[in-house]
């Protein structure tokens, strides 16, 4: 499914393609008895990886900015695919050209061999014709010299022989044949066999020429098709690049609008800090150590804490928490025991819950679809305080989670 990522008071906002991300069978079953939890998907496509990279570079963004940057990421992915396709077509075109060149050389050789074979066939055919005349004269002489019985055999021989070889084989049985006559017959038979062999060679060359011509036509057609496809892909890539430049210009042109939205979120973040400083006055700050808190949801972190340099605008943005890539309706659990000091809408944070842990530390859970806690309620670690959503300045469902020391946001990972 298409899912957009964070635009919270601390998140990044780019549209990302991800699968539903689970929070664990136990957590889901406790809130949704009898229902199967959505499956978790962690494998990122090249496009998703690029979007994640943009998100990490951007920090906070508005919904509109996220849409523009998402489309830019889509274009980058399509351009990458088009580039790969063009490179593949180029390789195929080169291979097809080599095959075409080979087919042309094979055809030229076959045609040249056929010309030589035809010339030899013409020459030997003339010899065969001359030898046939001599053979006829020899047979006639043998007939005239023979006895009446031999003449009868020769008549039967000449009339019944279907090939020169038959005639030659039969005449061996006739008495009175002299060596000169045998040589004449041998010469004719040999010439005729050579002529038959050359006929077969000519026929073979003709078939080779036909096959080579068919291959040549097929490769030429394939080459034309590959070149046309490559031209179409290059045209598509040019169109995508033009669209990308237009989107980049839109991001630049709307910089002031994006900044005003981010400023409003920063003001809200400052107001949260001042609110907590008043609530926590007189408390003693707990030492920083890992495992002070438990993760509020089970799922991958899609955007971490810290300063970001926008990849297009170049401005510096602060992400004041971490974003968990979890879907709408997932239960959010208190990271530790404390008292709920805020439960409800909070500007760009949307529906939010803030818990004071009575040790200078507070945790904030933003963009909830539904708040489960109430102000003044004491909660224990792991108790459900709300459900994941995309309210406030968020471009898609996720949990924006903050840890604050006397109101100042710090990296939650120091305490998880």
N, C-alpha and C positions, 0 to 999 in steps of 0.2 A: 504494500500500500504506500501511497505518497504521504510522507510525513514531514512537517516543517519543524525546524528546531528553534529553540529558544530566542526570545527577545526580552527576557525578563530583566529585572534590575541587575542582572549580571550575566546574562547568557549571550549566546551568539545566535544569529538568526539567518539561517540559510535553509532552503528546503532540502530535505534529505530523504532518500529512499531507504527505509529500514523496515524490517519485519517487526511484529509485535514483540515486545521485550518483557519477559516475565519478572515477577517479584518473588518467586518461590511458591511451590505448591501449598506449603503450610500457611503462608500469609494469605494467599488468595482464598483458600478453603475456609479460613476463619471468617471472612467477610462475605464470601459467595458460596455457601454450602451447597454441595451437589453439582457445582459447575466446574468444568475443566478450565484451568488457567491457560491464557494464550501462550503459545510457544515462544521461546527466545531465539532470536536470530542474531548472530554476531559477525557473520562473514560480510564484508563490504565489497561491492562492485567497484570498478575503477572510478565511476562517477561519484559514488558515495564517499569513496576515499578522498576525492578532490573536494567535495563539499565539506567533508570533515576538516580538511586542511584549511579551507577558506574560513570555516567557523572558528577554528582555533586562532587564525590570524586576526579575525575581525573583532572579537569581543562582543559588545552589545550592538544591536541593530533593530530597526523598526520592521514591521511586517512587510511594508512595501519594498524596503531595501533588501529584505531577505528574498522576496520574490524575484527581484532583478538579479541578485547575485546567484540565485538558484538557476535562473535561465542561462546566465553566463556559464555556470558549471555544466549545464546540459549541452550548451554549444561546444564547450571545450571537449566534452565526451564525444559528441558527434564528429567534431573536427578530427579528433584522434582516430576514430573509426574510419573516416574518409581517407585520412592520410595512410592508414594501414592498407585500406582497399586499393588506393592508387599505387602504393609500393608493390603490393601483390600483383596488380595488373601489369605493372612495369616488368616484373620478373617473368610473368606469363608471356608478355609480349616479346621479351628478349628470347625466351625459349621457343616461342612459335616462329620467330624470325629465323632462328637457327635451323629449326625443322624445315622451314620453307626453303632456305638456302640449300640444305641437304637434298631435299626433294628435287630442286632444280638441277643440282649437279648430277643426281642419279638419272634424271630424265635426259640430260644432255649426253651423258655417257651411253645410256641405252640407245639413244637415237644414232650416236656415232657408231656404236657397235653394229647396229642394224644396217647402216649404210655399207660398212665393210663386209658384213655377211651377205648382203644382197649382191655386192660386186663379185664376191667369190662365187656365189651361187650362179650368177650369170655366166661367169667364165667356165665353171665346171659343167653347166648345163649344155654349153656349146660342145664340150668334149664328150658328154654323154650322147648327144645327138650324132656326133661323128662316129663314136664307137658303136652306136646302134646300127648305123649303115654298114660298118665293117662286119659286125656280128651277123647281120642278115646275109651278107655275101658269103661269110664263112659257113653258115648253116646251109645255104644253097649249094655251096661246093661240096660239103659233106653229104648232102642228099644225092648229088649227081654221082659221087664216087661210090656210094654205098650200093649194096645188093638190094634186091627187091624187098627182102625182109627188113633190112636196115632203113630203107626209104619209108616203109610203112611206119616204123618206130619214130622216125624223125617227123613225119606228118602228125602223128599222134602227139609227139612231144611239143611241137610248135603250137598246135591247136589247143592243147590242154594245159600248157604252162601258164600260170597266172602271173609269175614274176620272173625276172632274169635268173634269180637264184634257183627257181624250179627247173628252168631250162638247163642251167649249168649242171645241176645235180643229176638230171636225167640223162644227159648226153654222155656221162661217164660210163654208162652201162652199154653204150653202143661201140661195137668193135670197129676198128679202123680209124679211130680218131687220132690225129697226129698232134705232136706237141705244139706246133704253130697255131693250130685251130684252138687248142686248149688255152693258149696264152691270150688269144683274141677274146675268147669268152671270159677269161679271168679279168682282163682289163676292163671290159664293159661292166661286169658285175661290181668291181671295185669302184669305178667311177659312179655307178648308180647308187651305191651305198653312201659315198661321200656326199652326193647330191641330196639324198634323203636326210643325212645328218644336218646339212646346212639348212634344209627346209625347217627342221625342228628348231635349230638355233634362231632362225628368222622369226618363227612363230613365238618362241620364248621371249625374244627381244620385244616383239609387238605387245605381248602381255605385260612385260615389265614397263614398257612405255605407258600403257594404259593405266596401270596401278600408280606409277609415278605422277602422271597427270592428275589422277583423282586426288592423290595426297597433296599435290601442289595447290589444287583448287580449294581443298578443305582447309589447309593451313592458311592460305591467303584470306579465305572468308573468316576464319577464326581470328586472324591478325586484325582484320578490319573491325570485327566486333569488339575485340579487346581495346583497341584504340578509341573507339566510340564510347565505350564504357568509361575509360579513363578520363576522356574529355568531359563526360557528364558528371563524374565525381569531382573533377576539378572545378567545374562550374558550381556544383552544390557547395563545395568548400568555400568558394569565393562569396557565395550568398550568405553562408553561415558567418564568415568573417565580417561581412558588412553589418549583419545583425548584431554581432558581438560589439562592434564599435559603437553602434547606435545605443545599445544597452549601457555600455560604459559611460557614454555621454549623459544618459539619463541619470546614472548614479551621481556623476559630477554635478549635473544641473540641480539635483534635489538634495545636495549636501546640506543646505541650510535647513530644509524640512526635517531631514534625518537628525541633524544636530539638535534641533529644538525638542524633538521627542526624547532624545537621550538626556538632554539637560533636565527635562521634567522628571525623568527617572532618577537622575542623580540628586535632584532636590528631594525626592521622596526618600531616597536612601539616606540622605543627610538628616531628614526628619526622623527616620527610624533610629538613627544613632543618637540624636538628642533625646528622644523619648526613652531609650534604654538607659542613657546616662542618669536621667532623673529617677527611673525605676530602681536602678541598681546602686544608687548613692549609699555609701557606707559599707558595701559588700567588700570582701577580700577576694582578690583575683586568684583563681586556682592555677597551679603550675601547669605549663604546657606539657602534655604527654599523650602518647598514642593510646588508643582504646578508651579515652575518656568518654567518647560517644560511640554509638553504633550507627551504621549507615541507615538512613530513614527508609530506603527502599533497596531491593536487590536488583541491580541492573548496571549496565556500563555507564561510565561518566563520559558524556559527549562534549563537555566544555569545562576546562579547569579554571582555577582561580588565577588572577593576575592581569598584568597590563598587556594590551594587544595593540599592534599597529595595523590599521585598516589596509588591506592589500591594494585598494584602489584609491581611496581618498588620502591615505597617508596619515590620518589623524590618530592620536593615541586615545585608547579607550580602556576603561577598567572593568574587569569582570569580578564582581565582589563575592562570588560563591562558586559552587560547582553545579553543573546541570546533569541530571540523570535521564538517560534515554528510556523512559518507561511510558506506557500508553495510558490513555484516559481511563479513569476508574480504578487504577491500582491504589491499594491502601498505603497511606503515608504514616509511618510510625515515629513516635517521639524518639529522638536520638539519646535522650537521657531523662531522668526524673526532674520535675520542676513544676512551675506554675504558669499557666497560660495567661499572658498579659495582653495579647491581641488575637482576635479571631474574627476575620471579616475582610471586606474590601480594603485594599491599601494601594491606591493609585496604579502605577505601572506593574506592581507586584500582583495585581489581581486579588483574588481571594487568598488571604495569607493567615498563617498562624505563627505567633512569636511566643517562644517559651523562655522564661527566665529560670535559669538553673541555680540561682541563689549563691553563685560563687564568682560573680563578675562575668560569667559566660551566658550568652543567649543564643538560641538557634531560631532560624526563620525558614518557613516552608511556603513557597510562593506558587501562584498560578493554579490553585486548586479548583477542581470542578465543584467540589462540595466540602465545606468545613464541618468537621465532626466535633471539634472542641468548643468550649465556651470560656470567656474571660473569667479568671479567678479559679478555674478548675485545676486541681492537682492531677498531674499525669505521671505515670511511671514509664520507665524505658520500655519501648516496644509497643506502647499503647497507640491505637489508631487515632490520629488527630484530623484526618481529612483524606481526600482522594485526588489523585493526579488529574490535572486538566490543562487548559490553555487560556485562562482568564488573564486580564491585564495586558501588559506589553509582551505578548508571547505569540510566536508565529506557528506554534504547534504544541501538542501535548508533551509535557516533560515536567520534572520537578526541579525547581531552582532552590538550592539549599545553601544557607549561609550560617557561619559561626561568627559571633561578634564578642569582642572583649571590651566591656564597658561601652558598647555601642559602635566600636570601630571594627569593620569587617576584616577577618584574617582568613588564611587558607584553611578550610575545613579539614584537609588531609593531615594537618598537624595533630588533630584530635581524634581522628577516626582509626 
